[in-house]
Amino acid sequence: MANVTDLMIMREQALAAVQGAPDVAELEAVRVRWLGRSGLLTAALRSVAALPIEERRAFGAAANQVKADLELALDQGSARVRGAATLAQFASEQADLSLPPRRLRLGRLHPISRTIREVSRILATMGFETVEGPEVESDYYNFEALNIPRGHPARDKFNTLWVSDPLGDDPERPVLLRTHTSPMQIRVMESRRPPIRVCVPGRCYRFEATDATHESVFFQYEGLAIDEQLSMADLKGVLYSFARQLFGGERKVKFRPDYFPFTEPSAEIAFDCFVCNGGGRTNSGACRTCGGSGWIEAAGCGMVHPAALRRVGYDPERHQGFAFGGGIERLAMLLTGTPDIRLFQTNDLRFLETA
């Protein structure tokens, strides 16, 4: 039967075994051997009942102290071997600081968003305030108020997407997805008095086939200026300044007569094609981007029609104005050298990260 001296010898043996354990598995084996259900120290504690009464207190106190010392040593040993294992793992996985770092991928604005911001910024330098309008528009603002009544031939050029009104269709005021940003001309003039200078960027819709320079869902920008004694010369000055700020002095610009129901006189502004450099042909034949003409239509423009001015209560004898508008994608194509307008909507990161 063990006595206090035997307990001290067991303590030294157990502590030595803990100190010599090289890993967690060996520490667990030491714990089981000494403190397990059939462990040596556990058996010694169970033998207390067989000792004489006068020896029980001293032996029990000594046994409990040995157990506490051994549990503490096991905890410390566990921390020791786990720390050593972690250091060994770090040493085996040490980073090679000579390797180049991972490339940090940053987000960026879509080319269309960048172009809208640049157009708004340039026009702001000439006093144009940027405003926005509804994409679901009424027939009145999209056509009627812009001097395009029902049955007018000009409606044929707008392949309109009509919308069913959830509040009930009114045949006298049909609803549509706006085909251009020009409805905001009327909305602005109805709510303000001259002088007016606004820029209207926004999304438009037309039911038509897509090709290298056309999409059924596209963005436009609209400019409107109303004041006293404005003329076509002021319009040309604004657009020439706009083109120089946007593209630099190398891009060629020309005006050619055109027709728009809500402007008179009307013109079209075009830039020389960046793909064929204005020649109309590439190595593979006629240039697909400009259709072989050497020019890319960028905007329509003209003096606001007197009928449109009278409709909002302006006196055409006192106030004149000009309007211009074009496709944002067309400008983005010129700015980024994109040969096909459909690339802006394909979500191909190989293109968007370089455009």
C-alpha positions in Angstrom: 0.0 0.0 0.0 1.4 3.4 -1.0 2.4 6.0 1.5 3.3 9.7 1.3 6.9 8.9 0.3 5.6 6.7 -2.6 3.4 9.6 -3.7 6.4 12.0 -3.9 8.3 9.4 -6.0 5.2 9.1 -8.3 5.1 12.8 -8.6 8.6 13.1 -9.8 8.1 10.3 -12.3 4.9 11.8 -13.7 6.4 15.3 -14.0 9.5 13.9 -15.8 7.2 12.1 -18.2 5.3 15.3 -19.0 8.6 17.2 -19.6 9.8 14.6 -22.0 6.6 14.3 -24.0 7.4 15.6 -27.6 3.8 16.1 -28.8 0.1 16.2 -27.9 -0.4 12.5 -28.4 2.4 11.6 -25.9 1.0 14.1 -23.3 -2.4 12.4 -23.6 -0.7 9.0 -23.0 0.9 10.4 -19.8 -2.4 11.8 -18.6 -4.1 8.5 -19.1 -1.3 6.6 -17.4 -1.4 8.7 -14.3 -4.9 10.4 -14.1 -7.1 8.0 -16.2 -9.8 5.8 -14.7 -7.2 3.1 -14.1 -4.3 5.5 -13.7 -1.6 5.1 -11.0 -2.4 8.3 -9.1 -6.2 7.5 -9.4 -5.5 4.1 -7.8 -3.5 5.7 -5.0 -6.4 8.1 -4.3 -8.8 5.2 -4.1 -6.6 3.4 -1.5 -7.1 6.2 1.1 -10.1 4.4 2.5 -7.9 1.4 3.4 -5.4 3.4 5.5 -5.6 3.8 9.2 -7.6 6.9 10.2 -4.6 8.7 11.6 -2.8 8.5 8.2 -5.7 9.3 5.9 -5.6 13.1 6.2 -1.9 13.4 5.4 -2.0 10.9 2.6 -5.1 12.4 1.0 -3.7 16.0 1.2 -0.5 14.8 -0.4 -2.3 12.8 -3.1 -4.5 15.8 -4.1 -1.5 18.1 -4.2 0.3 15.6 -6.5 -2.8 15.5 -8.7 -3.0 19.3 -8.9 0.7 19.6 -9.7 0.4 17.0 -12.5 -2.7 18.7 -14.1 -0.9 22.0 -14.1 2.2 20.4 -15.7 0.0 18.8 -18.3 -1.7 22.1 -19.2 1.7 23.8 -19.5 3.1 21.0 -21.5 0.1 21.1 -23.9 0.7 24.8 -24.5 4.4 24.1 -25.0 4.0 21.4 -27.7 1.2 23.3 -29.5 3.3 26.4 -29.7 6.3 24.4 -31.0 4.0 22.8 -33.6 2.8 26.3 -34.7 6.3 27.6 -35.0 7.3 24.6 -37.1 4.3 25.1 -39.4 5.2 28.8 -39.8 8.8 27.8 -40.6 7.7 25.3 -43.3 5.2 27.9 -44.8 7.5 30.9 -44.8 6.6 33.4 -47.5 9.1 34.2 -50.3 9.2 38.0 -50.1 11.0 38.1 -53.4 7.8 37.1 -55.2 5.8 39.9 -56.9 2.6 40.8 -54.9 -0.8 39.8 -56.0 -2.4 42.4 -58.3 -5.0 44.4 -56.5 -8.2 44.5 -58.6 -10.0 47.8 -58.3 -13.5 48.6 -59.6 -14.0 51.4 -62.2 -16.8 53.2 -63.9 -18.4 51.7 -67.0 -17.4 53.6 -70.2 -21.0 54.8 -70.6 -21.0 56.2 -67.0 -17.6 57.9 -67.6 -18.8 59.5 -70.8 -22.0 60.8 -69.2 -20.0 62.4 -66.4 -17.5 63.9 -68.9 -20.3 65.3 -71.1 -22.0 66.8 -68.0 -18.7 68.3 -66.8 -17.9 69.9 -70.2 -21.4 71.4 -70.6 -21.3 72.6 -67.0 -18.3 74.8 -67.9 -20.6 76.6 -70.4 -23.3 77.1 -67.9 -25.5 74.0 -68.6 -27.2 72.4 -65.6 -27.6 68.6 -65.7 -31.2 67.5 -65.1 -33.0 64.1 -65.6 -36.4 63.1 -66.7 -38.7 60.0 -66.7 -37.9 57.0 -68.9 -41.6 56.1 -69.1 -43.1 59.0 -70.9 -46.5 60.2 -72.3 -47.2 60.5 -76.0 -47.8 64.3 -75.4 -44.2 65.0 -74.2 -42.5 62.5 -76.4 -44.3 63.6 -79.7 -47.2 66.0 -79.5 -45.4 68.9 -77.7 -42.4 68.5 -79.9 -44.3 69.3 -83.0 -44.9 65.7 -84.0 -48.7 65.2 -84.0 -50.4 61.9 -84.7 -50.1 60.8 -88.3 -46.9 62.9 -88.8 -44.4 61.1 -91.1 -41.6 61.9 -88.6 -43.1 59.3 -86.2 -42.0 56.6 -88.6 -38.3 57.1 -87.6 -39.1 56.4 -83.9 -39.8 52.6 -83.5 -41.7 53.1 -80.3 -42.2 50.7 -77.5 -45.7 51.4 -76.1 -46.5 50.6 -72.5 -49.8 49.4 -70.9 -50.7 51.8 -68.1 -51.4 49.9 -64.9 -53.9 52.6 -63.9 -55.8 52.1 -67.1 -55.0 52.9 -70.7 -56.2 56.2 -71.9 -56.4 56.3 -75.8 -56.0 60.1 -75.6 -52.8 60.0 -73.6 -50.9 56.7 -74.4 -47.8 55.8 -72.5 -44.4 54.7 -74.0 -40.8 54.2 -73.2 -39.2 57.4 -74.3 -37.5 57.3 -77.7 -35.3 60.3 -77.0 -34.4 62.7 -74.2 -36.1 65.6 -76.0 -39.3 65.4 -73.9 -37.3 67.2 -71.2 -37.2 70.3 -73.4 -40.9 70.8 -72.9 -40.9 69.8 -69.3 -38.1 72.2 -68.5 -39.6 75.1 -70.4 -43.0 74.5 -68.8 -41.5 74.8 -65.3 -38.9 77.6 -65.9 -38.6 81.0 -67.6 -35.6 82.1 -69.7 -32.7 82.1 -69.5 -32.4 78.3 -69.6 -29.4 76.1 -70.1 -29.8 72.5 -69.2 -28.1 69.2 -70.1 -30.3 66.0 -70.0 -28.5 62.6 -70.1 -30.6 59.5 -69.9 -31.6 56.1 -71.2 -33.8 55.7 -74.3 -35.6 52.9 -76.1 -36.4 52.0 -79.7 -37.7 48.8 -81.1 -35.1 48.2 -83.8 -32.4 45.8 -85.0 -28.9 46.2 -83.6 -25.7 46.6 -85.5 -22.2 48.1 -85.0 -23.6 51.6 -84.4 -27.2 51.0 -83.1 -28.8 49.4 -80.0 -32.4 49.1 -79.0 -31.6 50.4 -75.5 -29.2 53.3 -75.6 -28.2 56.5 -73.8 -28.6 60.1 -75.2 -27.6 63.5 -74.0 -29.7 66.6 -74.7 -28.7 70.2 -74.5 -31.2 73.1 -74.4 -30.6 76.8 -74.2 -33.3 79.5 -74.3 -32.5 83.2 -74.1 -32.9 86.5 -76.0 -31.0 86.9 -79.2 -29.6 83.4 -79.5 -28.7 82.2 -83.0 -27.3 79.3 -85.0 -23.9 80.8 -84.5 -24.2 80.4 -80.7 -25.2 76.7 -81.3 -22.2 76.1 -83.5 -19.9 77.8 -81.0 -21.1 75.6 -78.2 -20.8 72.4 -80.2 -17.3 73.2 -81.6 -16.2 74.0 -78.0 -17.8 70.8 -76.8 -16.0 68.7 -79.5 -12.6 70.3 -78.8 -12.9 69.7 -75.0 -14.1 66.2 -75.5 -11.8 64.9 -78.3 -9.0 67.5 -78.6 -8.1 69.5 -81.7 -7.4 66.5 -84.0 -10.9 65.4 -84.5 -12.6 66.8 -87.6 -16.1 68.2 -87.2 -18.7 69.1 -89.8 -22.3 70.3 -89.9 -24.7 69.2 -92.6 -28.4 70.0 -93.1 -30.9 67.7 -91.5 -34.5 67.6 -90.4 -36.1 67.5 -87.0 -39.7 68.5 -86.4 -38.9 70.4 -83.2 -36.0 72.5 -84.6 -35.8 74.9 -87.5 -33.3 75.2 -89.1 -31.8 71.8 -88.2 -28.4 70.2 -88.7 -26.4 67.1 -88.0 -23.0 67.2 -86.5 -20.5 64.5 -87.5 -17.0 63.5 -86.5 -14.5 61.8 -88.9 -14.4 58.0 -88.3 -11.6 56.9 -86.0 -11.4 53.4 -87.4 -10.8 54.3 -91.1 -9.5 57.8 -90.3 -12.2 59.3 -92.5 -11.3 57.3 -95.6 -14.3 55.0 -95.5 -12.3 51.8 -96.0 -10.2 49.4 -94.0 -8.0 46.5 -94.9 -11.0 44.3 -95.0 -13.1 46.5 -97.3 -15.7 49.2 -96.5 -15.5 50.4 -92.9 -18.3 48.8 -90.8 -18.2 51.5 -88.2 -19.0 54.4 -90.4 -20.7 52.5 -93.3 -18.0 53.6 -95.7 -18.9 57.3 -95.4 -15.8 58.3 -93.4 -18.0 60.1 -90.9 -19.9 59.1 -87.7 -23.1 61.0 -86.9 -22.6 62.3 -83.3 -25.6 64.7 -82.7 -28.6 66.4 -84.1 -29.1 70.0 -83.5 -31.0 73.1 -84.5 -32.9 76.2 -83.4 -36.0 75.4 -81.2 -39.1 75.5 -83.5 -41.3 78.5 -82.8 -44.3 76.2 -82.4 -42.6 74.4 -79.5 -41.9 77.8 -77.9 -45.5 79.0 -78.3 -46.8 75.7 -76.8 -45.1 76.5 -73.4 -46.1 80.2 -73.5 -42.8 81.7 -74.8 -42.9 84.5 -77.4 -40.7 83.5 -80.4 -40.2 87.2 -81.2 -38.5 87.7 -77.9 -37.0 84.4 -77.0 -35.0 82.0 -79.2 -33.2 78.9 -78.3 -31.2 76.0 -79.6 -31.2 72.3 -78.8 -28.7 69.5 -79.6 -28.6 65.8 -78.7 -26.8 62.7 -79.5 -25.9 59.2 -78.5 -23.6 58.7 -75.5 -22.4 55.4 -76.9 -21.3 57.1 -80.1 -19.2 59.5 -78.0 -17.8 56.5 -75.9 -16.9 54.7 -79.1 -14.9 57.7 -80.3 -13.3 58.2 -76.9 -12.3 54.5 -76.4 -11.8 53.4 -80.0 -14.5 50.8 -79.7 -15.5 49.4 -83.1 -18.9 47.9 -82.1 -21.5 49.6 -79.9 -22.7 46.2 -78.7 -19.5 45.7 -76.7 -20.7 48.1 -74.1 -23.6 45.8 -73.1 -21.9 42.4 -73.3 -20.4 42.6 -69.8 -17.1 41.2 -71.2 -14.5 42.2 -68.6 -11.7 41.7 -71.1 -13.2 44.7 -72.9 -14.5 46.7 -70.0 -11.1 46.6 -68.1 -9.3 48.1 -71.1 -12.0 50.5 -72.5 
